[in-house]
Amino acid sequence: MQEQLKPQESIIYGSQPAPEQLVSSVSGMPEYGLFDGIVESLSQELYDYRTPMDKPASKFAKHFDFKQFQFVVIHTPRYVIALALADIRYVGSAFCYLYDIRRDEMTQSTWLRPLSKGLKMTSSPMQGVSFVGNRGEFLKIEIIDGLWHVNLETMQVKADVKLVPAALSLPIAVCTPCGYSGWSYTQKHNGLKVVGQLDVQFEPQPLNQALAAYDFTAGYLRRETSWRWASISAHIDEGIMGLNLAAGVNETGATENVFWINGERHLLGPVQFDFSRYGNCGGMRQIERPWHLHSADGKIDLHFRPVNRRCDKLNLWFLQNNFRQYLGHFSGHIIDNQNRHYSLSQVLGLTEDHYSRW
């Protein structure tokens, strides 16, 4: 999984080999930048975490200010299955939803764990197990040498699958400063093939056309954090494409914006998300409002029309969460680093608008 990037990409974007451990045992600081591979260990316990006034942070703050989450989405011709596990220390949470494309129907299972008791999460992007479960329903993500294995069972879905990248394909792996005292490590990979067994409503699903994406994010994020995000894994005329676009977190020195075509990674610049977030969480007026995603260099110009969504709102005195993830269709164009143009017409994908105070 630690394959070297093509020299042209490394020169243009200043990427570097992935360190074995993110936080240095000498300086107590993370290594920032865009990596040509997967970091083996975050080693966040070595981080010299400080208050804004330069004093060492307390053990309480060092523990509770560290956040992490993992997300997987699987696309088949008939269904979208999305699952996530999140540990924000005060509470652990997880969800799995099934979206029936033909019927435009969504069902879901959710888990909440106060103080994250009963939620297990690995903080290594290379090796480890993340798990939550109760009453016969569970989610499990196991990372083995950087490859993701998903095992889940809910009332609607049963899966035991592996997410397989194309040969020599690299994820986006980036670490950037976050706020005044923190940092964020994000690793994502789209356009992955799916192998194994997937049953929906007790019916085996063919996986020859299935594609997937994953998201591993962890670090000392801002107390108030928000982001906009878009994700596509799809078959187009030119082959298998993947797209990850985001704004709001990893923007100090590098972005996590990237396009894959048949496994080849093309790094992209900043992207603007134009949309209206106001309205009822479940209101159809909001769902029907289109998004416009575009970059100043013209490489990205996409319109997204939502058709369904998963949303969640929490408003407590010390915790707030306003989460909206949309399913819908992208149309427009993408231009890669070799100036090749790709046209999209009604390609199914995801967007997200998320605010957290944690």
N, C-alpha and C positions, 0 to 999 in steps of 0.2 A: 504493500500500500504506500510505500515511501518512494514511488517512482519520481524521477526527475522530470520537470517541465521542459517543454521545448525552449531552447535558448532565446528565441525571439520574444516569447511572452515574458520571460524573466527579465530581459533587458528593458522592455517597454514599461513594465509595471513594478520593477524593483522587488520582486518576490524573493524569498530566501528559503533555505532548507528548514524544515520543521525541527525545533529543539526537542530533545527527549523530555525535558520538563520545562513547563512554561515559566514558572517563577524560579529565579536563580537562588541557589542556596548561599551565594556570596553576597549579592546586593539586596536580596529580599524583594526584588521587583520583577514584574513579568517582562518577557521579550515581546515587543510590539512589532506588528507588521503582517504581511501576507505571506503565508507559508506554502511551500511546494510539498505538501504531505500532511500527515496527521500527528499532532502532539501526543506523545505517549502518556504523559501525566501533567495535570494542571499544577500539582504541588502547591495548592493554594494555602496549605498550612504554613508555608515558608514566607508568605507575603507579609511585608512590613507595612501593615495597615495603619494609617494615621488619621487623626481628626483633621478638619480643615485648619486648625491652629497648630498643626505639626506635632501634636502629642500622640504617643502610641495609643491606638484604640484599645478599648477594654476587650477581655475575652468574650464578653456577652456580645459586643458589637461585631467582633470578628466572626463569630458564629452566625448571628442572626442576619447580618448584612450580606452574606453570601447567598446567591440565588442560582438556581439551575432548572432547566426544563429540557425535555426531549419530545420530539414530535415526529410522527410518521404519517404519510398519506399514501394510499394505494388506489390507483385508478384501474378499473376494468371497463370493458365496453358497456356494462350494465350498472355498475355500482362504483361509488367512492367510499372508501373506509378511511377514516382519520382517527388517530389516537394520540394522546399527549399525557405526559406525567410532568408535574411541576412541584418543586420543593422550594418554598419561600420561607422556610423555617417556622414561621408562626403557624402555618398550615400547609399540608400537602394535599394536592388535588390531582385528579386524573379524569379523562373522559375518553369515550370511544363512540363515534357516531357512524351510522350507516346511511348513505344517501342513495336512494333509488332514482337513477337518472330518468328512466322512462316515465315513472309515476310522479316525479318531483316530490318525493316523500322522504322525511328524515326521522330516524329513531336513534336513541342514544342511551348510554349508560354512564353514570358519573360516580366518583368516589371523592370523599372529603376526609382528611386525616388531621385532626388538631395536633399542632406541634410536629407534624409529619410522622407521627407514630404509626407504624404499619406500612409506611411507604419507604421503599428502598431505592436509592438511586446511586449509580456509579458516577464519579466525577472524572473518570478517565475516558477520553474520546477513543481510546485504542482497545481497552479491555474492561469488561465488567458487566454487571447485571442490574437492571432496574425493574422493580416489580411492585404491583399493588393488586389486592384481590380480596374478595369476600363472597360467601354464599354461592360458590361455584362459578362466579364471574371473576376474571383476572386479566391483567395486562402484563406482559413481560417483554422487555427488550434486552437482548444479550448481544454485546459487542465482542467479537472474537477477531483479533488481529485487524481491527478496523472495519470488519464486515458486520452488518446489522442483521440479526435474526429476530423475528417478531413471532411471539406466541401469545395468542389471546383467545378468550372464550367469553362470550356474552350471550344473551338470550337470542340474538339475531345472527351473530358471526362467530365462527371458529376458524382460527388460522394458525398455521405453523409454516412460516415462509422465511426465505432469505432474500435480501435486497442485493442484487449483483450489479456492479458497475461494468461498463465496457472496459476492455483491456487497456491499461495505462491511463484510464480516466482519473482525474484528480478532483477532489471536492474543493469547495471554497473553504479555506481555513484562515481566519484572521483574528488578531488580537489588537484592540485599540483602547486608549484611555477612555474612561467613562466618568463624567463629572470631574470633581476636583481631586478625589482621593481613590477612585476606583478604576476598574478595567473590565472588559468584556471579551470573552473568547467565543467565537461563533464558527461552527463547522456545518456545512450543508452540502447535499449532493442530490441532484435531480436527474430524471431520465434513467433510473435504475430498473433493470429487469427484475421480475418477481418469480421465484421458483419455490415449489413446495405444494402445500395443500391449503385451499381456501374454500370454506363452506359458508354459504349465506342461506339462512332459513332452511338448513339441513340439505341444501342442494350444492354439490361440488361445482366450483366455478373454473372455467378454463383460464389459464394464466399465460397463454402464448402471446396475448396482446397486452397483458397487464404491465403497468409501469408504476414506479414509486419514487418517493423523495423522503429525505430525513433532515432533521434539524437538531443539532446539539448546541446548546447555548448555556454558558455558566460564567459567573464572575461577580464582582462587586458593582452592581448596576446602581444607577441613580435612585435616590429615595422615591422620587417621582419619575417614572419612566413611561414613555409612549413610543409607539412605532406604527408605521404603515408597511405592509408587506404584500408581495404577490408571488405566486408559485405556479409553474406549469410543468407537467411531465406528459408528453404527448407524441403521437405519431403524426408527422407531417410528410409532405412529398419528398423532402430531402433526407428523411430518416427519423431517428429518435431525437427529440429535442427536450431540453430542460431549461428552465429559467427561474432565477431567484432575484427578486428586486426588493429593496428595503430602504426605509428612511427613518431616522430617529435615534439609532443607537450607535452602530459602527460607522462613524463618519469623520473621526478625527485621524486623518492621515491615510485612511483606506476605506473603501466601501466593500460591502458583501455582494455587490451586484455582479451577476455572472450569467452567461449563456452557454449551454452545452449543445453541441450537435454531434450525434453519434459518438458521444464520450469526450469529444475535444472541447477543452475549456477556453472560453473567451471572456476575459475580465472587462467589466463595463464601468463607466463613470457614474456620477450621481444622477438620480432620477427623481423627478417631481411627481407627486401624487395629487391630482386634483379631483376632489369629490366632496360631497356634503355628508357629514356625520350626524346631523341633527334629525330628530324624529324618534318615534317609538321604536324600541328594540325589535319588536315583532311586526311593525307596521309595513304593509305592502308598499306604501308610498316611498319608504326609504329603500326597500329592496330594488325597486325599479329604477332608481337614480343611477346613471352611468358614471364610471370613473374614467379619467384620462391619465395615463402614465406616459411620461415623455422625458427625454434628456435634452440638454442644451446642444449636444453635438449631433442630434438627429438620429442616433443609432437606435433609440427606442421611441416608438410612437404607437401606443396601444390604447384601445378603448375597451373597457370591461363593463359588461352588463350583468348585474347580479340576478339570480333566479331563486336562490334560497340562502339560508344563513343559520349559523349557530351563534347564540349570544348569551352573555352571562353578565349580571351586574351585582356588585357587592359594595355596600356603602356603610362601613363601620367607622368608628372615631379614629382608629389608627390604621385601618386597611381599607383600600378602595380598589375596585377592579371594574373596568368597563371594556368588555371583550366582545368583538363582533367579527366573526369569520364568515366570509361569503363564498358561495359557489356560483359560478357564472361563466360567461363566454368572452374570450379575448379575440379582438380583430385588430389588424394593423400590420406593422412591420418591425423587424429586427435586423440590424446590420452588424455582422461580426467583425473581428479584428483584421480580416483579410478583405474587407469591404464587400462581402457577399451578402445579398439581400434575401430575407425570408419573409414570406407573406403568411399571415395568420387570418383565418376566417372561421369564426365561431368555434374556437378551440377552448375546451373546458379546462378551467383552472380555479385557483383560490386567490382571494385577497383577504386582508385582515386590517382592522383598525383597533388598536389596543392601548389602553391607559391603565397603569397600575401605580398605586401608592403603597409601597411595602417597606 
